[in-house]
Amino acid sequence: MTGTTVARVDAGQVDGDAPPAGTAIVRPLRHVQAVRERHVRQLAQRAQTAESRSARAWSWALGETVIAPVTDRVTAAPASRSDIEAEIAEADERRLRGDRENRADSAATILRWLIGEDDRVPVRSENRGALVGGFGDVVRSPAQMAAVLAAAHDRSQAVTIRAASSDSHGRPSDADYLDGVIATLMWVLGEQLDAPITSKRSRQLTSRDLKVERVHAQDVEQGGQPWLAQTVPSPRYGEGVKLTITWLLGESTMLPL
């Protein structure tokens, strides 16, 4: 291999739900293609060329070029996970040094998403979540949410049975936490109309609704809103709501369980 470009490793791949074949990318191919296309349009609007480091991050991770986007070094194609992690680390070091290098941060943001280190979709859009099966800023699909909801129900039942068999007094805090997870997911999936903390109803749920609800959930978690002392849920319930919304928005890669 002597040239600086190589054939796409996902050429001929049929399964769009699988990651691009032969790469270190963990995202489904159809999500990679959708987000990349949106990024290309954004570069065109800013009159930036396809030679930008952020654009090269896509082609390098997909095996279309051997030139790394941050360090400009020549690597194998497609890049290995360790190669990608090294590029991210170099971009981070440059940022800490205060270097205003040519869009290394943007390239690192794309690479983090591709290998699953960050679930936030690396493009700017009012509905970027839709690119990966969600909506607004929500990056989780209904199927993902339903799976977590089912697991939360199972765990809640197990906690209740365990508490009953141990003759413990009072409601377990884990049960309160799981109630927060369940209420949030049912709200977002449309299985209940009332928001989990404020009980407000929206005609069409938006990212802003989730972020506002998270603020109130954090207040509950910290024991705030004393004027609602008779009705406010437990701090653990608030924690469950807060962490679930954080996961839905892709700001945490950890499941809220």
Secondary structure as GFF3:
##gff-version 3
##sequence-region A 1 257
A	DSSP	alpha_helix	29	45	.	.	.	ID=ss1
A	DSSP	alpha_helix	53	61	.	.	.	ID=ss2
A	DSSP	alpha_helix	81	97	.	.	.	ID=ss3
A	DSSP	alpha_helix	104	114	.	.	.	ID=ss4
A	DSSP	three_ten_helix	128	132	.	.	.	ID=ss5
A	DSSP	alpha_helix	142	165	.	.	.	ID=ss6
A	DSSP	alpha_helix	173	188	.	.	.	ID=ss7
A	DSSP	alpha_helix	207	221	.	.	.	ID=ss8
A	DSSP	three_ten_helix	226	228	.	.	.	ID=ss9
A	DSSP	alpha_helix	235	248	.	.	.	ID=ss10
###
